[in-house]
């Protein structure tokens, strides 16, 4: 068996993985970024994570992806008081 016969199946498998990943993050990507929302709006969205991602690990990954791009200032990583 040569390596060229494995190439089509490798390409199909790679496309399948990429499409599966993009479909699983479509909902998260459609959400407004959390730092643009107030506390009430975030509280409405959080329960929906469980509906879309019943698995804890998938939910954790989705929540982390939702946080990507969050602006921050040096020494202010969520603390409300000045250091």
N, CA, C and O atoms as CSV, one atom per row, in Angstrom:
chain,resi,resn,atom,element,x,y,z
A,1,UNK,N,N,0.852,-1.170,0.000
A,1,UNK,CA,C,0.000,0.000,0.000
A,1,UNK,C,C,0.898,1.233,0.000
A,1,UNK,O,O,1.747,1.388,0.877
A,2,UNK,N,N,0.709,2.100,-0.977
A,2,UNK,CA,C,1.545,3.296,-1.024
A,2,UNK,C,C,0.851,4.467,-0.322
A,2,UNK,O,O,-0.330,4.406,0.017
A,3,UNK,N,N,1.614,5.511,-0.124
A,3,UNK,CA,C,1.092,6.653,0.633
A,3,UNK,C,C,0.044,7.440,-0.150
A,3,UNK,O,O,-0.761,8.157,0.446
A,4,UNK,N,N,0.043,7.315,-1.487
A,4,UNK,CA,C,-0.941,8.043,-2.288
A,4,UNK,C,C,-2.344,7.477,-2.118
A,4,UNK,O,O,-3.322,8.205,-2.287
A,5,UNK,N,N,-2.462,6.207,-1.792
A,5,UNK,CA,C,-3.796,5.636,-1.608
A,5,UNK,C,C,-4.411,6.091,-0.290
A,5,UNK,O,O,-5.632,6.055,-0.137
A,6,UNK,N,N,-3.591,6.516,0.658
A,6,UNK,CA,C,-4.097,7.018,1.938
A,6,UNK,C,C,-4.454,8.501,1.877
A,6,UNK,O,O,-5.173,9.002,2.741
A,7,UNK,N,N,-3.962,9.194,0.876
A,7,UNK,CA,C,-4.173,10.635,0.781
A,7,UNK,C,C,-5.652,11.025,0.712
A,7,UNK,O,O,-6.065,11.899,1.474
A,8,UNK,N,N,-6.469,10.428,-0.155
A,8,UNK,CA,C,-7.884,10.833,-0.196
A,8,UNK,C,C,-8.611,10.606,1.134
A,8,UNK,O,O,-9.398,11.450,1.564
A,9,UNK,N,N,-8.352,9.485,1.774
A,9,UNK,CA,C,-9.031,9.234,3.044
A,9,UNK,C,C,-8.537,10.189,4.125
A,9,UNK,O,O,-9.310,10.575,5.003
A,10,UNK,N,N,-7.270,10.575,4.076
A,10,UNK,CA,C,-6.742,11.544,5.042
A,10,UNK,C,C,-7.385,12.910,4.852
A,10,UNK,O,O,-7.706,13.595,5.823
A,11,UNK,N,N,-7.568,13.297,3.610
A,11,UNK,CA,C,-8.192,14.593,3.322
A,11,UNK,C,C,-9.640,14.598,3.785
A,11,UNK,O,O,-10.091,15.566,4.398
A,12,UNK,N,N,-10.365,13.541,3.504
A,12,UNK,CA,C,-11.767,13.449,3.921
A,12,UNK,C,C,-11.871,13.481,5.434
A,12,UNK,O,O,-12.736,14.165,5.981
A,13,UNK,N,N,-11.011,12.758,6.112
A,13,UNK,CA,C,-11.030,12.738,7.577
A,13,UNK,C,C,-10.733,14.124,8.143
A,13,UNK,O,O,-11.383,14.560,9.093
A,14,UNK,N,N,-9.756,14.816,7.566
A,14,UNK,CA,C,-9.407,16.164,8.028
A,14,UNK,C,C,-10.565,17.134,7.832
A,14,UNK,O,O,-10.854,17.943,8.713
A,15,UNK,N,N,-11.225,17.057,6.685
A,15,UNK,CA,C,-12.383,17.919,6.440
A,15,UNK,C,C,-13.507,17.623,7.421
A,15,UNK,O,O,-14.165,18.535,7.920
A,16,UNK,N,N,-13.721,16.348,7.691
A,16,UNK,CA,C,-14.755,15.951,8.643
A,16,UNK,C,C,-14.479,16.544,10.022
A,16,UNK,O,O,-15.391,17.049,10.676
A,17,UNK,N,N,-13.225,16.483,10.464
A,17,UNK,CA,C,-12.864,17.052,11.767
A,17,UNK,C,C,-13.064,18.561,11.791
A,17,UNK,O,O,-13.602,19.104,12.756
A,18,UNK,N,N,-12.633,19.234,10.737
A,18,UNK,CA,C,-12.762,20.696,10.693
A,18,UNK,C,C,-14.221,21.123,10.670
A,18,UNK,O,O,-14.606,22.053,11.379
A,19,UNK,N,N,-15.031,20.458,9.868
A,19,UNK,CA,C,-16.448,20.813,9.800
A,19,UNK,C,C,-17.158,20.511,11.108
A,19,UNK,O,O,-18.019,21.279,11.537
A,20,UNK,N,N,-16.810,19.412,11.742
A,20,UNK,CA,C,-17.413,19.074,13.028
A,20,UNK,C,C,-17.058,20.085,14.085
A,20,UNK,O,O,-17.904,20.446,14.904
A,21,UNK,N,N,-15.830,20.550,14.087
A,21,UNK,CA,C,-15.405,21.552,15.067
A,21,UNK,C,C,-16.107,22.876,14.813
A,21,UNK,O,O,-16.572,23.518,15.754
A,22,UNK,N,N,-16.189,23.293,13.552
A,22,UNK,CA,C,-16.816,24.583,13.265
A,22,UNK,C,C,-18.302,24.554,13.583
A,22,UNK,O,O,-18.852,25.561,14.029
A,23,UNK,N,N,-18.966,23.420,13.364
A,23,UNK,CA,C,-20.380,23.323,13.698
A,23,UNK,C,C,-20.592,23.383,15.196
A,23,UNK,O,O,-21.603,23.915,15.654
A,24,UNK,N,N,-19.662,22.850,15.967
A,24,UNK,CA,C,-19.829,22.839,17.411
A,24,UNK,C,C,-19.583,24.212,18.019
A,24,UNK,O,O,-20.016,24.466,19.143
A,25,UNK,N,N,-18.905,25.095,17.312
A,25,UNK,CA,C,-18.643,26.430,17.848
A,25,UNK,C,C,-19.501,27.506,17.189
A,25,UNK,O,O,-19.370,28.683,17.526
A,26,UNK,N,N,-20.361,27.133,16.273
A,26,UNK,CA,C,-21.192,28.112,15.577
A,26,UNK,C,C,-22.053,28.896,16.549
A,26,UNK,O,O,-22.156,30.118,16.441
A,27,UNK,N,N,-22.669,28.211,17.492
A,27,UNK,CA,C,-23.537,28.892,18.458
A,27,UNK,C,C,-22.735,29.869,19.309
A,27,UNK,O,O,-23.167,31.001,19.525
A,28,UNK,N,N,-21.575,29.442,19.792
A,28,UNK,CA,C,-20.742,30.316,20.627
A,28,UNK,C,C,-20.309,31.543,19.829
A,28,UNK,O,O,-20.303,32.656,20.355
A,29,UNK,N,N,-19.950,31.346,18.575
A,29,UNK,CA,C,-19.512,32.467,17.742
A,29,UNK,C,C,-20.648,33.435,17.435
A,29,UNK,O,O,-20.399,34.598,17.118
A,30,UNK,N,N,-21.890,32.969,17.525
A,30,UNK,CA,C,-23.035,33.840,17.249
A,30,UNK,C,C,-23.403,34.716,18.447
A,30,UNK,O,O,-24.166,35.671,18.303
A,31,UNK,N,N,-22.869,34.400,19.618
A,31,UNK,CA,C,-23.189,35.165,20.825
A,31,UNK,C,C,-22.455,36.498,20.841
A,31,UNK,O,O,-21.350,36.607,20.310
A,32,UNK,N,N,-23.063,37.509,21.448
A,32,UNK,CA,C,-22.301,38.744,21.663
A,32,UNK,C,C,-21.200,38.484,22.682
A,32,UNK,O,O,-21.350,37.629,23.555
A,33,UNK,N,N,-20.127,39.197,22.580
A,33,UNK,CA,C,-19.004,38.988,23.500
A,33,UNK,C,C,-19.423,39.345,24.921
A,33,UNK,O,O,-20.140,40.324,25.124
A,34,UNK,N,N,-18.986,38.566,25.904
A,34,UNK,CA,C,-19.473,38.752,27.278
A,34,UNK,C,C,-19.136,40.106,27.879
A,34,UNK,O,O,-19.883,40.598,28.725
A,35,UNK,N,N,-18.044,40.718,27.472
A,35,UNK,CA,C,-17.676,42.004,28.062
A,35,UNK,C,C,-18.537,43.148,27.530
A,35,UNK,O,O,-18.452,44.271,28.029
A,36,UNK,N,N,-19.373,42.869,26.512
A,36,UNK,CA,C,-20.286,43.896,26.005
A,36,UNK,C,C,-21.662,43.795,26.651
A,36,UNK,O,O,-22.531,44.628,26.393
A,37,UNK,N,N,-21.864,42.785,27.483
A,37,UNK,CA,C,-23.172,42.534,28.091
A,37,UNK,C,C,-23.191,42.968,29.545
A,37,UNK,O,O,-22.149,43.067,30.193
A,38,UNK,N,N,-24.389,43.224,30.050
A,38,UNK,CA,C,-24.509,43.494,31.481
A,38,UNK,C,C,-24.741,42.169,32.212
A,38,UNK,O,O,-24.881,41.122,31.581
A,39,UNK,N,N,-24.779,42.222,33.519
A,39,UNK,CA,C,-24.882,41.007,34.336
A,39,UNK,C,C,-26.165,40.227,34.049
A,39,UNK,O,O,-26.155,38.996,34.030
A,40,UNK,N,N,-27.250,40.932,33.829
A,40,UNK,CA,C,-28.536,40.272,33.556
A,40,UNK,C,C,-28.499,39.513,32.227
A,40,UNK,O,O,-29.009,38.396,32.135
A,41,UNK,N,N,-27.906,40.110,31.215
A,41,UNK,CA,C,-27.812,39.459,29.908
A,41,UNK,C,C,-26.933,38.213,29.967
A,41,UNK,O,O,-27.258,37.193,29.360
A,42,UNK,N,N,-25.830,38.294,30.691
A,42,UNK,CA,C,-24.952,37.127,30.845
A,42,UNK,C,C,-25.696,36.022,31.587
A,42,UNK,O,O,-25.567,34.846,31.246
A,43,UNK,N,N,-26.473,36.395,32.597
A,43,UNK,CA,C,-27.236,35.408,33.368
A,43,UNK,C,C,-28.278,34.701,32.516
A,43,UNK,O,O,-28.636,33.559,32.805
A,44,UNK,N,N,-28.766,35.350,31.482
A,44,UNK,CA,C,-29.715,34.713,30.565
A,44,UNK,C,C,-29.010,33.728,29.633
A,44,UNK,O,O,-29.588,32.707,29.257
A,45,UNK,N,N,-27.783,34.025,29.263
A,45,UNK,CA,C,-27.045,33.192,28.308
A,45,UNK,C,C,-26.434,31.962,28.972
A,45,UNK,O,O,-26.394,30.895,28.360
A,46,UNK,N,N,-25.960,32.087,30.199
A,46,UNK,CA,C,-25.232,30.989,30.847
A,46,UNK,C,C,-25.993,29.664,30.872
A,46,UNK,O,O,-25.382,28.634,30.584
A,47,UNK,N,N,-27.295,29.626,31.200
A,47,UNK,CA,C,-27.987,28.328,31.188
A,47,UNK,C,C,-28.049,27.684,29.801
A,47,UNK,O,O,-28.179,26.465,29.684
A,48,UNK,N,N,-27.956,28.492,28.770
A,48,UNK,CA,C,-27.999,27.955,27.411
A,48,UNK,C,C,-26.749,27.142,27.077
A,48,UNK,O,O,-26.787,26.275,26.204
A,49,UNK,N,N,-25.648,27.419,27.766
A,49,UNK,CA,C,-24.437,26.626,27.552
A,49,UNK,C,C,-24.695,25.165,27.890
A,49,UNK,O,O,-24.214,24.272,27.192
A,50,UNK,N,N,-25.448,24.914,28.953
A,50,UNK,CA,C,-25.750,23.532,29.339
A,50,UNK,C,C,-26.627,22.861,28.288
A,50,UNK,O,O,-26.452,21.677,28.000
A,51,UNK,N,N,-27.560,23.600,27.718
A,51,UNK,CA,C,-28.440,23.032,26.689
A,51,UNK,C,C,-27.660,22.671,25.428
A,51,UNK,O,O,-27.906,21.630,24.819
A,52,UNK,N,N,-26.732,23.518,25.040
A,52,UNK,CA,C,-25.965,23.267,23.819
A,52,UNK,C,C,-24.799,22.306,24.026
A,52,UNK,O,O,-24.388,21.614,23.095
A,53,UNK,N,N,-24.269,22.264,25.247
A,53,UNK,CA,C,-23.101,21.433,25.548
A,53,UNK,C,C,-23.338,20.672,26.850
A,53,UNK,O,O,-22.864,21.104,27.900
A,54,UNK,N,N,-24.056,19.551,26.810
A,54,UNK,CA,C,-24.335,18.787,28.035
A,54,UNK,C,C,-23.072,18.228,28.698
A,54,UNK,O,O,-23.031,18.079,29.919
A,55,UNK,N,N,-22.058,17.924,27.916
A,55,UNK,CA,C,-20.805,17.407,28.468
A,55,UNK,C,C,-20.046,18.545,29.148
A,55,UNK,O,O,-19.884,19.624,28.579
A,56,UNK,N,N,-19.586,18.290,30.365
A,56,UNK,CA,C,-18.869,19.323,31.120
A,56,UNK,C,C,-17.652,19.832,30.358
A,56,UNK,O,O,-17.419,21.039,30.299
A,57,UNK,N,N,-16.875,18.925,29.778
A,57,UNK,CA,C,-15.644,19.323,29.089
A,57,UNK,C,C,-15.952,20.150,27.836
A,57,UNK,O,O,-15.255,21.122,27.547
A,58,UNK,N,N,-16.990,19.765,27.099
A,58,UNK,CA,C,-17.380,20.550,25.926
A,58,UNK,C,C,-17.888,21.926,26.342
A,58,UNK,O,O,-17.612,22.925,25.678
A,59,UNK,N,N,-18.627,21.970,27.439
A,59,UNK,CA,C,-19.153,23.237,27.950
A,59,UNK,C,C,-18.006,24.150,28.396
A,59,UNK,O,O,-18.029,25.356,28.147
A,60,UNK,N,N,-17.024,23.571,29.046
A,60,UNK,CA,C,-15.866,24.345,29.500
A,60,UNK,C,C,-15.098,24.926,28.313
A,60,UNK,O,O,-14.685,26.086,28.341
A,61,UNK,N,N,-14.910,24.114,27.270
A,61,UNK,CA,C,-14.220,24.591,26.071
A,61,UNK,C,C,-15.009,25.712,25.398
A,61,UNK,O,O,-14.437,26.721,24.984
A,62,UNK,N,N,-16.324,25.530,25.293
A,62,UNK,CA,C,-17.165,26.540,24.651
A,62,UNK,C,C,-17.141,27.845,25.435
A,62,UNK,O,O,-17.060,28.925,24.851
A,63,UNK,N,N,-17.212,27.743,26.760
A,63,UNK,CA,C,-17.181,28.947,27.586
A,63,UNK,C,C,-15.838,29.664,27.446
A,63,UNK,O,O,-15.789,30.893,27.387
A,64,UNK,N,N,-14.761,28.898,27.392
A,64,UNK,CA,C,-13.433,29.498,27.220
A,64,UNK,C,C,-13.324,30.190,25.860
A,64,UNK,O,O,-12.752,31.276,25.762
A,65,UNK,N,N,-13.870,29.567,24.809
A,65,UNK,CA,C,-13.849,30.194,23.488
A,65,UNK,C,C,-14.656,31.486,23.478
A,65,UNK,O,O,-14.301,32.440,22.785
A,66,UNK,N,N,-15.733,31.515,24.241
A,66,UNK,CA,C,-16.568,32.715,24.324
A,66,UNK,C,C,-15.785,33.873,24.940
A,66,UNK,O,O,-16.053,35.035,24.636
A,67,UNK,N,N,-14.833,33.563,25.793
A,67,UNK,CA,C,-14.055,34.583,26.499
A,67,UNK,C,C,-12.859,35.094,25.695
A,67,UNK,O,O,-12.244,36.090,26.076
A,68,UNK,N,N,-12.523,34.432,24.596
A,68,UNK,CA,C,-11.346,34.817,23.813
A,68,UNK,C,C,-11.520,36.240,23.287
A,68,UNK,O,O,-12.551,36.588,22.712
A,69,UNK,N,N,-10.495,37.042,23.497
A,69,UNK,CA,C,-10.514,38.421,23.036
A,69,UNK,C,C,-10.898,39.417,24.112
A,69,UNK,O,O,-10.975,40.620,23.861
A,70,UNK,N,N,-11.139,38.910,25.313
A,70,UNK,CA,C,-11.554,39.798,26.410
A,70,UNK,C,C,-10.463,40.832,26.677
A,70,UNK,O,O,-9.311,40.470,26.915
A,71,UNK,N,N,-10.817,42.112,26.641
A,71,UNK,CA,C,-9.820,43.140,26.928
A,71,UNK,C,C,-9.486,43.182,28.420
A,71,UNK,O,O,-10.340,42.934,29.271
A,72,UNK,N,N,-8.264,43.491,28.706
A,72,UNK,CA,C,-7.849,43.620,30.103
A,72,UNK,C,C,-6.715,44.626,30.184
A,72,UNK,O,O,-6.047,44.922,29.193
A,73,UNK,N,N,-6.516,45.139,31.376
A,73,UNK,CA,C,-5.408,46.048,31.631
A,73,UNK,C,C,-4.396,45.303,32.483
A,73,UNK,O,O,-4.748,44.358,33.188
A,74,UNK,N,N,-3.173,45.714,32.424
A,74,UNK,CA,C,-2.145,45.049,33.208
A,74,UNK,C,C,-2.504,45.118,34.689
A,74,UNK,O,O,-2.932,46.163,35.180
A,75,UNK,N,N,-2.336,44.041,35.377
A,75,UNK,CA,C,-2.641,43.861,36.795
A,75,UNK,C,C,-4.133,43.921,37.099
A,75,UNK,O,O,-4.512,44.017,38.266
A,76,UNK,N,N,-4.998,43.866,36.072
A,76,UNK,CA,C,-6.437,43.850,36.313
A,76,UNK,C,C,-7.024,42.649,35.571
A,76,UNK,O,O,-7.601,42.811,34.496
A,77,UNK,N,N,-6.888,41.500,36.109
A,77,UNK,CA,C,-7.403,40.292,35.476
A,77,UNK,C,C,-8.664,39.824,36.189
A,77,UNK,O,O,-8.776,38.652,36.549
A,78,UNK,N,N,-9.600,40.723,36.392
A,78,UNK,CA,C,-10.851,40.373,37.022
A,78,UNK,C,C,-11.003,40.952,38.414
A,78,UNK,O,O,-12.105,40.969,38.961
A,79,UNK,N,N,-9.903,41.429,38.997
A,79,UNK,CA,C,-10.014,42.032,40.316
A,79,UNK,C,C,-10.677,43.392,40.176
A,79,UNK,O,O,-10.418,44.127,39.223
A,80,UNK,N,N,-11.528,43.717,41.127
A,80,UNK,CA,C,-12.192,45.012,41.059
A,80,UNK,C,C,-11.419,46.089,41.808
A,80,UNK,O,O,-11.624,47.277,41.561
A,81,UNK,N,N,-10.544,45.700,42.707
A,81,UNK,CA,C,-9.777,46.669,43.485
A,81,UNK,C,C,-8.408,46.862,42.855
A,81,UNK,O,O,-7.835,45.923,42.302
A,82,UNK,N,N,-7.896,48.050,42.936
A,82,UNK,CA,C,-6.551,48.328,42.445
A,82,UNK,C,C,-5.537,47.523,43.246
A,82,UNK,O,O,-5.704,47.376,44.457
A,83,UNK,N,N,-4.482,46.993,42.607
A,83,UNK,CA,C,-3.477,46.232,43.366
A,83,UNK,C,C,-2.631,47.127,44.250
A,83,UNK,O,O,-1.743,46.642,44.951
